[in-house]
Structures are given as structure tokens and as C-alpha cells.
Amino acid sequence: MARRSEDVVIDLEGRDKGRVFRITEMPADQAEWWAMRAWMALSKAGVVIPDSDTEQGMWAVAAAGIPALSRLSPMEAKPLLDEMWECVKFIPDPTHPLVGNRTPMAQDIEEVATRMLLRMKVLQLHIGFSPTGGPLNSAGTMAGTSPAGPPAGTSLPH
């Protein structure tokens, strides 16, 4: 089965409104290693992730949230954020979405909110959300094109 991907049309007000990006999930081994490094760095930074969540990989990191990554030192956060960004491609011409896709350059994104939205979309694509609040497998469905946050009933670590 192919890796999942999702095209995201930016609907936030601002200079990036209407731009299109494709988010593609990492291979499972890369996603597992990313999640383990993120979880270890978050734990070291004092973010409490319940023991029951530690085996959930990216789900546990997503439950802690992107803002939790701000508690990491720049030296720990940058490689994780850079690797996450590898999942994002800019689609310069949405009428021809398979032509010219590339890693976003500085001029492709002009709003910080767009970058944060795309990072949340990367996490959402990797974990999905089930109706019961748990992670989905590769047959799961994706959330919409705006950040939905964790599913109902999911508690965030403090």
C-alpha cells in the first residue's frame, strides 16, 4: 500500500490563502525513529507524556502538541522540525498538481500561521484520528483542512 498523502489548500486569511501543499507521510521506520527522538527530547525537557501513551509513537507527540516542541532546545528541535518539513511539498500550479512539486522555498510561504498549520497537518496525516480518540492504521481517514486538535476525550499532558 502506498504512503498516504493529502493536498492542503490554505484557507487561513493572509498572503498564503489559496496556496496548495501536498503532505506525504514518512515511511514507517522513519516515522518511528522521528517519534522516538521527539518523545525522548520532550521527556528530557520536562513534558509529561503518560506511560500509556509512550508506545503510541507520533500519537504521543501529537497529544503533547506542536507547542510542546517549543520547550526543546533549538539544537534538539531543529532536526525534528526539518525532518517533519521533508513531508511538505509546494504545488505551484494547482491545475497541474503533479507538475513542479517541490520543497517549499522561503517565498512560497509568507505567514508563520501557514507553517504551523502545515506542521499540524504532517502530524495529523501520520496519526489520523479515530472516533474513539485513538490513532488509526493505514486504512484510516484524515481530518479536514483546518487544525482539528486532538479528538474528543483525549487528554493533553501537562
PASEBA-1860 file (N, C-alpha, C; in nm, 3 decimals):
! residues 158
1> MARRSEDV> 0.085/-0.118/0.000/0.000/0.000/0.000/0.090/0.124/0.000 ~ 0.054/0.221/-0.079/0.132/0.345/-0.089/0.117/0.429/0.037 ~ 0.217/0.512/0.059/0.208/0.605/0.171/0.095/0.703/0.145 ~ 0.028/0.743/0.253/-0.083/0.837/0.240/-0.030/0.976/0.211 ~ -0.113/1.053/0.142/-0.082/1.194/0.120/-0.213/1.271/0.120 ~ -0.200/1.400/0.142/-0.317/1.488/0.145/-0.276/1.622/0.087 ~ -0.359/1.676/-0.001/-0.337/1.811/-0.051/-0.409/1.906/0.044 ~ -0.337/2.010/0.085/-0.391/2.108/0.179/-0.399/2.242/0.108
9> VIDLEGRD> -0.519/2.295/0.099/-0.540/2.430/0.046/-0.547/2.523/0.166 ~ -0.461/2.622/0.168/-0.456/2.713/0.281/-0.581/2.801/0.278 ~ -0.661/2.790/0.384/-0.782/2.871/0.393/-0.773/2.979/0.499 ~ -0.656/2.993/0.560/-0.633/3.099/0.658/-0.627/3.233/0.586 ~ -0.680/3.337/0.649/-0.669/3.471/0.590/-0.522/3.511/0.588 ~ -0.482/3.578/0.483/-0.345/3.624/0.474/-0.286/3.603/0.336 ~ -0.157/3.625/0.327/-0.087/3.621/0.199/-0.079/3.483/0.137 ~ -0.097/3.377/0.218/-0.085/3.240/0.165/-0.219/3.179/0.126
17> KGRVFRIT> -0.328/3.251/0.149/-0.462/3.196/0.122/-0.469/3.146/-0.023 ~ -0.517/3.022/-0.037/-0.534/2.961/-0.169/-0.414/2.880/-0.215 ~ -0.299/2.895/-0.151/-0.182/2.815/-0.192/-0.206/2.669/-0.155 ~ -0.146/2.580/-0.233/-0.170/2.437/-0.216/-0.039/2.366/-0.185 ~ -0.046/2.275/-0.087/0.069/2.196/-0.045/0.027/2.050/-0.037 ~ 0.119/1.961/-0.067/0.095/1.817/-0.053/0.177/1.767/0.065 ~ 0.108/1.700/0.157/0.171/1.638/0.273/0.175/1.488/0.247 ~ 0.293/1.427/0.260/0.308/1.282/0.238/0.372/1.222/0.362
25> EMPADQAE> 0.315/1.110/0.407/0.367/1.051/0.530/0.505/0.989/0.509 ~ 0.581/0.985/0.617/0.714/0.923/0.618/0.696/0.771/0.610 ~ 0.798/0.701/0.563/0.795/0.554/0.577/0.788/0.519/0.726 ~ 0.731/0.405/0.758/0.707/0.366/0.897/0.834/0.368/0.981 ~ 0.946/0.320/0.927/1.069/0.317/1.007/1.118/0.457/1.039 ~ 1.107/0.548/0.944/1.148/0.687/0.967/1.054/0.755/1.067 ~ 0.923/0.731/1.053/0.825/0.791/1.144/0.846/0.740/1.286 ~ 0.876/0.611/1.300/0.900/0.555/1.433/1.023/0.619/1.496
33> WWAMRAWM> 1.130/0.634/1.422/1.253/0.693/1.474/1.231/0.840/1.508 ~ 1.159/0.912/1.422/1.127/1.053/1.449/1.049/1.064/1.581 ~ 0.947/0.979/1.595/0.863/0.983/1.716/0.945/0.950/1.841 ~ 1.033/0.853/1.832/1.115/0.816/1.948/1.208/0.931/1.988 ~ 1.272/0.993/1.889/1.360/1.107/1.920/1.281/1.224/1.979 ~ 1.163/1.251/1.922/1.080/1.360/1.973/1.034/1.329/2.116 ~ 0.988/1.206/2.139/0.942/1.167/2.271/1.055/1.178/2.374 ~ 1.175/1.131/2.339/1.288/1.139/2.432/1.324/1.285/2.461
41> ALSKAGVV> 1.326/1.369/2.358/1.359/1.510/2.377/1.252/1.580/2.461 ~ 1.125/1.550/2.435/1.018/1.611/2.514/1.026/1.568/2.660 ~ 1.052/1.440/2.682/1.066/1.391/2.820/1.181/1.460/2.892 ~ 1.293/1.473/2.821/1.411/1.540/2.878/1.380/1.686/2.910 ~ 1.290/1.749/2.831/1.254/1.889/2.852/1.146/1.906/2.958 ~ 1.101/1.795/3.018/1.004/1.804/3.125/0.858/1.794/3.084 ~ 0.831/1.764/2.956/0.694/1.744/2.912/0.651/1.605/2.958 ~ 0.543/1.598/3.031/0.496/1.471/3.085/0.405/1.403/2.984
49> IPDSDTEQ> 0.447/1.287/2.938/0.366/1.205/2.848/0.330/1.080/2.927 ~ 0.199/1.057/2.950/0.159/0.940/3.029/0.220/0.812/2.974 ~ 0.259/0.721/3.064/0.322/0.596/3.024/0.239/0.520/2.920 ~ 0.107/0.525/2.932/0.023/0.453/2.836/0.036/0.509/2.695 ~ 0.082/0.635/2.682/0.095/0.697/2.550/0.231/0.674/2.487 ~ 0.331/0.635/2.565/0.467/0.628/2.510/0.479/0.525/2.399 ~ 0.398/0.421/2.401/0.406/0.322/2.295/0.328/0.364/2.171 ~ 0.266/0.481/2.173/0.186/0.528/2.061/0.266/0.611/1.962
57> GMWAVAAA> 0.396/0.630/1.983/0.482/0.698/1.887/0.439/0.840/1.858 ~ 0.409/0.867/1.730/0.370/1.003/1.690/0.242/1.048/1.758 ~ 0.155/0.954/1.793/0.032/0.990/1.863/0.065/1.060/1.995 ~ 0.162/1.008/2.069/0.200/1.070/2.195/0.259/1.209/2.173 ~ 0.339/1.224/2.069/0.397/1.355/2.037/0.286/1.452/1.998 ~ 0.190/1.406/1.918/0.080/1.492/1.876/-0.007/1.531/1.996 ~ -0.026/1.438/2.089/-0.105/1.469/2.208/-0.037/1.579/2.289 ~ 0.096/1.577/2.292/0.170/1.684/2.361/0.155/1.815/2.283
65> GIPALSRL> 0.146/1.804/2.151/0.121/1.921/2.067/0.246/1.989/2.019 ~ 0.231/2.059/1.907/0.341/2.137/1.850/0.394/2.237/1.952 ~ 0.309/2.304/2.032/0.365/2.398/2.130/0.462/2.332/2.228 ~ 0.444/2.203/2.256/0.537/2.134/2.346/0.677/2.130/2.287 ~ 0.687/2.129/2.153/0.819/2.129/2.091/0.895/2.257/2.122 ~ 0.822/2.363/2.157/0.889/2.489/2.191/0.967/2.478/2.322 ~ 0.943/2.374/2.399/1.017/2.354/2.524/1.153/2.289/2.499 ~ 1.178/2.247/2.375/1.306/2.185/2.343/1.409/2.293/2.315
73> SPMEAKPL> 1.534/2.256/2.334/1.642/2.348/2.296/1.642/2.356/2.143 ~ 1.691/2.467/2.088/1.699/2.477/1.941/1.778/2.363/1.878 ~ 1.882/2.316/1.946/1.964/2.207/1.892/1.885/2.077/1.883 ~ 1.789/2.056/1.974/1.707/1.935/1.969/1.588/1.952/1.874 ~ 1.531/2.071/1.870/1.410/2.093/1.792/1.437/2.102/1.642 ~ 1.544/2.167/1.602/1.568/2.192/1.459/1.571/2.065/1.374 ~ 1.646/1.962/1.413/1.645/1.841/1.328/1.506/1.776/1.318 ~ 1.429/1.780/1.426/1.295/1.723/1.423/1.203/1.804/1.332
81> LDEMWECV> 1.211/1.937/1.344/1.129/2.023/1.260/1.169/2.014/1.113 ~ 1.300/2.006/1.088/1.348/1.993/0.949/1.301/1.862/0.887 ~ 1.308/1.755/0.964/1.266/1.625/0.911/1.115/1.624/0.886 ~ 1.041/1.687/0.973/0.896/1.699/0.955/0.867/1.774/0.824 ~ 0.945/1.878/0.798/0.924/1.961/0.679/0.948/1.884/0.550 ~ 1.026/1.774/0.555/1.050/1.693/0.437/0.921/1.630/0.383 ~ 0.817/1.625/0.465/0.688/1.569/0.425/0.605/1.668/0.344 ~ 0.648/1.794/0.336/0.570/1.901/0.274/0.626/1.936/0.136
89> KFIPDPTH> 0.539/1.941/0.038/0.575/1.986/-0.097/0.480/2.098/-0.137 ~ 0.534/2.197/-0.207/0.454/2.307/-0.259/0.406/2.271/-0.398 ~ 0.280/2.298/-0.428/0.224/2.275/-0.560/0.202/2.413/-0.623 ~ 0.297/2.458/-0.705/0.288/2.593/-0.760/0.167/2.616/-0.850 ~ 0.124/2.512/-0.922/0.010/2.526/-1.013/-0.092/2.417/-0.979 ~ -0.194/2.451/-0.897/-0.292/2.350/-0.856/-0.370/2.288/-0.973 ~ -0.372/2.353/-1.090/-0.440/2.293/-1.205/-0.359/2.178/-1.264 ~ -0.230/2.171/-1.229/-0.141/2.061/-1.270/-0.066/2.012/-1.146
97> PLVGNRTP> -0.136/1.946/-1.053/-0.076/1.913/-0.923/0.042/1.815/-0.927 ~ 0.062/1.745/-1.037/0.173/1.651/-1.045/0.297/1.710/-1.108 ~ 0.289/1.836/-1.151/0.400/1.901/-1.220/0.461/2.008/-1.130 ~ 0.591/2.001/-1.111/0.662/2.106/-1.041/0.656/2.105/-0.890 ~ 0.604/1.998/-0.831/0.602/1.991/-0.685/0.744/1.998/-0.632 ~ 0.763/2.073/-0.524/0.897/2.087/-0.469/0.889/2.125/-0.323 ~ 1.001/2.110/-0.256/1.009/2.154/-0.118/0.985/2.304/-0.115 ~ 0.900/2.351/-0.023/0.870/2.494/-0.018/0.997/2.577/0.004
105> MAQDIEEV> 1.006/2.686/-0.071/1.115/2.782/-0.052/1.059/2.899/0.030 ~ 1.147/2.985/0.076/1.107/3.097/0.162/0.994/3.178/0.101 ~ 0.998/3.204/-0.028/0.896/3.288/-0.090/0.762/3.217/-0.110 ~ 0.757/3.085/-0.089/0.633/3.010/-0.107/0.539/3.022/0.012 ~ 0.593/3.055/0.127/0.512/3.068/0.249/0.549/3.200/0.314 ~ 0.448/3.285/0.329/0.473/3.418/0.383/0.415/3.439/0.522 ~ 0.341/3.343/0.574/0.277/3.355/0.705/0.326/3.243/0.798 ~ 0.363/3.279/0.918/0.403/3.180/1.018/0.288/3.083/1.045
113> ATRMLLRM> 0.166/3.135/1.047/0.049/3.051/1.072/0.037/2.939/0.969 ~ 0.077/2.965/0.846/0.074/2.862/0.742/0.172/2.751/0.776 ~ 0.291/2.787/0.818/0.392/2.687/0.854/0.342/2.600/0.970 ~ 0.281/2.664/1.069/0.229/2.589/1.185/0.116/2.496/1.142 ~ 0.027/2.545/1.057/-0.082/2.462/1.007/-0.028/2.341/0.933 ~ 0.072/2.362/0.847/0.129/2.251/0.772/0.197/2.150/0.864 ~ 0.262/2.197/0.968/0.324/2.103/1.065/0.216/2.020/1.136 ~ 0.105/2.085/1.173/-0.005/2.010/1.235/-0.061/1.907/1.136
121> KVLQLHIG> -0.068/1.944/1.009/-0.118/1.851/0.908/-0.025/1.730/0.892 ~ 0.106/1.754/0.905/0.201/1.642/0.900/0.171/1.545/1.013 ~ 0.155/1.596/1.134/0.123/1.509/1.247/-0.011/1.439/1.226 ~ -0.112/1.512/1.183/-0.244/1.451/1.160/-0.237/1.341/1.057 ~ -0.161/1.362/0.951/-0.151/1.260/0.847/-0.088/1.132/0.903 ~ 0.009/1.147/0.990/0.077/1.030/1.045/-0.006/0.956/1.149 ~ -0.088/1.027/1.222/-0.162/0.959/1.329/-0.308/0.937/1.297 ~ -0.369/1.025/1.217/-0.512/1.016/1.193/-0.587/1.027/1.325
129> FSPTGGPL> -0.716/1.030/1.318/-0.798/1.031/1.439/-0.910/0.931/1.420 ~ -0.935/0.850/1.523/-1.047/0.758/1.516/-1.163/0.816/1.596 ~ -1.286/0.767/1.577/-1.399/0.817/1.653/-1.382/0.796/1.804 ~ -1.301/0.699/1.844/-1.282/0.672/1.986/-1.165/0.749/2.043 ~ -1.097/0.827/1.961/-0.987/0.909/2.012/-0.852/0.843/2.005 ~ -0.840/0.729/1.937/-0.710/0.663/1.926/-0.653/0.679/1.787 ~ -0.527/0.641/1.769/-0.466/0.653/1.637/-0.526/0.553/1.539 ~ -0.524/0.588/1.413/-0.573/0.499/1.308/-0.456/0.427/1.242
137> NSAGTMAG> -0.487/0.316/1.178/-0.383/0.249/1.098/-0.388/0.304/0.957 ~ -0.317/0.240/0.864/-0.305/0.293/0.729/-0.438/0.296/0.654 ~ -0.541/0.230/0.704/-0.670/0.232/0.638/-0.758/0.346/0.689 ~ -0.708/0.427/0.783/-0.788/0.533/0.845/-0.814/0.649/0.752 ~ -0.900/0.738/0.797/-0.931/0.857/0.719/-0.867/0.979/0.782 ~ -0.859/1.086/0.706/-0.793/1.208/0.752/-0.893/1.311/0.799 ~ -0.845/1.399/0.885/-0.923/1.514/0.928/-0.930/1.615/0.814 ~ -1.007/1.722/0.831/-1.025/1.824/0.727/-0.902/1.909/0.704
145> TSPAGPPA> -0.922/2.025/0.646/-0.807/2.108/0.609/-0.780/2.220/0.707 ~ -0.838/2.213/0.826/-0.801/2.309/0.929/-0.762/2.231/1.052 ~ -0.677/2.288/1.137/-0.630/2.210/1.251/-0.746/2.174/1.342 ~ -0.764/2.044/1.364/-0.876/1.998/1.444/-0.838/1.976/1.590 ~ -0.710/1.970/1.619/-0.668/1.940/1.756/-0.692/1.792/1.784 ~ -0.667/1.749/1.907/-0.686/1.608/1.939/-0.833/1.573/1.942 ~ -0.865/1.446/1.922/-1.005/1.405/1.923/-1.068/1.422/2.059 ~ -1.200/1.428/2.061/-1.273/1.441/2.187/-1.235/1.327/2.280
153> GTSLPH> -1.223/1.358/2.407/-1.189/1.257/2.505/-1.041/1.234/2.521 ~ -0.958/1.300/2.443/-0.813/1.284/2.453/-0.760/1.390/2.549 ~ -0.692/1.345/2.652/-0.636/1.443/2.745/-0.494/1.479/2.702 ~ -0.462/1.605/2.720/-0.329/1.651/2.688/-0.242/1.647/2.813 ~ -0.115/1.607/2.800/-0.027/1.607/2.914/0.001/1.749/2.959 ~ 0.029/1.765/3.086/0.060/1.899/3.142/0.207/1.914/3.166
END
